[in-house]
Amino acid sequence: MVSDYFIPCAMNVIQDIIDADGDGTIQKVVGKLRQMGGSARHVDLLRRTHLTSKEFREAIATLTESQTIKTVPLSRGGNRYEIVDNDDSFAIHSCSKSCKSTNVIHNPPL
């Protein structure tokens, strides 16, 4: 029953979430943040992603709201973004070569 119903349903939901980010903006921000060691200043991450200010703000807001990243205010002004890697987060992780999809969404336990 689980493999016949729940797994296909879950895969459809996961694919819908991935497809909602049609241009890959959110995945691009997370990918660049991971490349930068999981933590980066606002200005540095914005430059690396080559996104418009509006696209970047929207991606950061989505990632913060989903608890994928956290915003840390800096003492000299500005913000630093850090990836939250714990089981309670709604995190986007790169998949191994054995996965069919390039991304796997991990949902928090209910």
Secondary structure, DSSP 8 states (H G I E B T S, - for coil): -IIIIIHHHHHHHHHHHHHHSTT-HHHHHHHHHHHTTSEEEHHHHHHHHT--HHHHHHHHHHHHHTTSEEEEE-TTSSEEEEE--STTS-EEEE--TT-SSSEEEE----
